[in-house]
Amino acid sequence: MVYEERIYLVGATGNIGKPLVQKLLQDPKVALTLFTRKASKVQEIFGTDHSEGKITIVEGDYDNKRSFEDSITGHTRLFLLLHPSNDYARTAQGIAEIAYNAGVKQIVLISGIIASLPWHSSSFNLGARQLEQGILSIPNKTSFVTLRPAYFMSNIFQGDVHTIKSANKFFDSREKDQTRPWISPKDIGELAAIILQEPVEKHGDAVYEMIGDPATPVQQAEALTRVLGREIAYEKITDEQNYEMLTKQAGMPHGLAFMFTQLPVSLGQHGKTVGLSILLGRQPQTLEQWIEENKTAFL
Ligand SMILES: NC(=O)c1ccc[n+]([C@@H]2O[C@H](COP(=O)([O-])OP(=O)(O)OC[C@H]3O[C@@H](n4cnc5c(N)ncnc54)[C@H](OP(=O)(O)O)[C@@H]3O)[C@@H](O)[C@H]2O)c1
């Protein structure tokens, strides 16, 4: 098979990566290179029945850039998603420098809406800004598209799903009319895929915030009740109880738990992102649609 473009993907075997790769696999013009710590994971998720050369797997860890450096030449675009860590801005900058030097014409980065909050309003705001600034400062940078998604619907799998299954309720420190800026990982993955398939010049150095469905805890409970066909309640807890739950039960470090406690208030003024439907060519998923698609996880 002759492909017009080769797209390199780092971090594409998770929540965002699955819909992203599924969409790109439908495009006969592109070949994909997936960077992963475990090749068998790619085969398990995306199967092995693809046309010749459609998927190349590169095994490696981005903390050691050798295998990336050895395999990036010949690719036109790079999707980049890094697990947040103290060092991830430097790691991302290093990867991006190698990519641009190797002739990559566009990088699509997963950042976060937290980068849109006032400067230094939390350590995570600074981290997300450094992540973006590191790539922006590369002298021979070409196109650099930043996606700033808000609160992933898939976060429910780390928290609320357990009490929904065991006790038909979820605990939340939000007031009943306070929204959370939800976004579906499917929308993030599909938007990244669209950008990676469209002309590089169209998106240039665009920054796209992504809030698909700001919903209150009451609306969340109603959506769960409708989809699951059983009464799911929202139980209000205090900020202190929420912090305790995040640190003691979920094992989050102080900074992360504190940010998650504050975030609904910090992002309270952010409504559904205007223009997201233009980019996606459809309305973003609602929380209810996402629950419907993932219904079995709640049974
Ligand atoms: N959760 C939220 O509400 C939220 C909000 C805004 C932004 N974000 C951002 O979204 C991203 C998380 O996306 P996600 O949910 O799709 O992630 P995920 O499901 O946790 O997947 C993580 C991906 O990163 C790869 N990875 C992790 N460590 C690696 C390493 N050392 N070397 C190579 N690859 C590595 C994994 O690949 P393998 O396992 O195959 O190696 C996998 O593809 C993060 O950047 C986070 O900051 C999250």
The ligand as an SDF file (V2000), in Angstrom:
LIG
                    3D

 48 52  0  0  0  0  0  0  0  0999 V2000
   -8.4370   13.4200   33.1420 N   0  0  0  0  0  0  0  0  0  0  0  0
   -8.7520   14.6790   32.9100 C   0  0  0  0  0  0  0  0  0  0  0  0
   -9.7970   15.1970   33.3520 O   0  0  0  0  0  0  0  0  0  0  0  0
   -7.8290   15.5230   32.0630 C   0  0  0  0  0  0  0  0  0  0  0  0
   -8.1790   16.8550   31.7990 C   0  0  0  0  0  0  0  0  0  0  0  0
   -7.3540   17.6220   30.9640 C   0  0  0  0  0  0  0  0  0  0  0  0
   -6.2120   17.0790   30.4110 C   0  0  0  0  0  0  0  0  0  0  0  0
   -5.8900   15.7830   30.7010 N   0  0  0  0  0  0  0  0  0  0  0  0
   -4.6780   15.2210   30.0690 C   0  0  0  0  0  0  0  0  0  0  0  0
   -5.0570   14.1110   29.2790 O   0  0  0  0  0  0  0  0  0  0  0  0
   -3.9790   13.1710   29.2590 C   0  0  0  0  0  0  0  0  0  0  0  0
   -4.4910   11.7850   29.6690 C   0  0  0  0  0  0  0  0  0  0  0  0
   -5.1980   11.2330   28.5740 O   0  0  0  0  0  0  0  0  0  0  0  0
   -5.8150    9.7480   28.6040 P   0  0  0  0  0  0  0  0  0  0  0  0
   -6.9070    9.7200   29.6220 O   0  0  0  0  0  0  0  0  0  0  0  0
   -6.1090    9.3440   27.2040 O   0  0  0  0  0  0  0  0  0  0  0  0
   -4.5620    8.9440   29.1650 O   0  0  0  0  0  0  0  0  0  0  0  0
   -4.5040    7.3900   29.5460 P   0  0  0  0  0  0  0  0  0  0  0  0
   -5.7660    6.7020   29.1940 O   0  0  0  0  0  0  0  0  0  0  0  0
   -4.0070    7.3340   30.9490 O   0  0  0  0  0  0  0  0  0  0  0  0
   -3.3450    6.8660   28.5690 O   0  0  0  0  0  0  0  0  0  0  0  0
   -2.0170    7.2580   28.8100 C   0  0  0  0  0  0  0  0  0  0  0  0
   -1.2160    7.0790   27.5260 C   0  0  0  0  0  0  0  0  0  0  0  0
    0.1190    7.5390   27.7570 O   0  0  0  0  0  0  0  0  0  0  0  0
    1.0300    6.5070   27.4180 C   0  0  0  0  0  0  0  0  0  0  0  0
    2.1690    6.5780   28.3430 N   0  0  0  0  0  0  0  0  0  0  0  0
    2.1220    6.7930   29.6890 C   0  0  0  0  0  0  0  0  0  0  0  0
    3.3610    6.8230   30.1900 N   0  0  0  0  0  0  0  0  0  0  0  0
    4.2170    6.6030   29.1420 C   0  0  0  0  0  0  0  0  0  0  0  0
    5.6320    6.5360   29.0140 C   0  0  0  0  0  0  0  0  0  0  0  0
    6.4430    6.6760   30.0770 N   0  0  0  0  0  0  0  0  0  0  0  0
    6.1670    6.3090   27.7960 N   0  0  0  0  0  0  0  0  0  0  0  0
    5.3640    6.1340   26.7130 C   0  0  0  0  0  0  0  0  0  0  0  0
    4.0070    6.2200   26.7540 N   0  0  0  0  0  0  0  0  0  0  0  0
    3.4490    6.4390   27.9590 C   0  0  0  0  0  0  0  0  0  0  0  0
    0.2700    5.2030   27.5160 C   0  0  0  0  0  0  0  0  0  0  0  0
    0.8640    4.3110   26.5870 O   0  0  0  0  0  0  0  0  0  0  0  0
    1.2350    2.7660   26.8840 P   0  0  0  0  0  0  0  0  0  0  0  0
    0.5520    2.3360   28.1510 O   0  0  0  0  0  0  0  0  0  0  0  0
    0.7110    2.0440   25.6590 O   0  0  0  0  0  0  0  0  0  0  0  0
    2.7220    2.7580   26.9620 O   0  0  0  0  0  0  0  0  0  0  0  0
   -1.1310    5.6410   27.0580 C   0  0  0  0  0  0  0  0  0  0  0  0
   -1.1990    5.6320   25.6520 O   0  0  0  0  0  0  0  0  0  0  0  0
   -2.8840   13.7020   30.1790 C   0  0  0  0  0  0  0  0  0  0  0  0
   -1.9400   14.4040   29.4080 O   0  0  0  0  0  0  0  0  0  0  0  0
   -3.6730   14.6660   31.0770 C   0  0  0  0  0  0  0  0  0  0  0  0
   -2.8580   15.7080   31.5720 O   0  0  0  0  0  0  0  0  0  0  0  0
   -6.6640   14.9980   31.5030 C   0  0  0  0  0  0  0  0  0  0  0  0
  1  2  1  0
  2  3  2  0
  2  4  1  0
  4  5  1  0
  4 48  2  0
  5  6  2  0
  6  7  1  0
  7  8  2  0
  8  9  1  0
  8 48  1  0
  9 10  1  0
  9 46  1  0
 10 11  1  0
 11 12  1  0
 11 44  1  0
 12 13  1  0
 13 14  1  0
 14 15  2  0
 14 16  1  0
 14 17  1  0
 17 18  1  0
 18 19  2  0
 18 20  1  0
 18 21  1  0
 21 22  1  0
 22 23  1  0
 23 24  1  0
 23 42  1  0
 24 25  1  0
 25 26  1  0
 25 36  1  0
 26 27  1  0
 26 35  1  0
 27 28  2  0
 28 29  1  0
 29 30  1  0
 29 35  2  0
 30 31  1  0
 30 32  2  0
 32 33  1  0
 33 34  2  0
 34 35  1  0
 36 37  1  0
 36 42  1  0
 37 38  1  0
 38 39  2  0
 38 40  1  0
 38 41  1  0
 42 43  1  0
 44 45  1  0
 44 46  1  0
 46 47  1  0
M  CHG  2   8   1  16  -1
M  END
$$$$
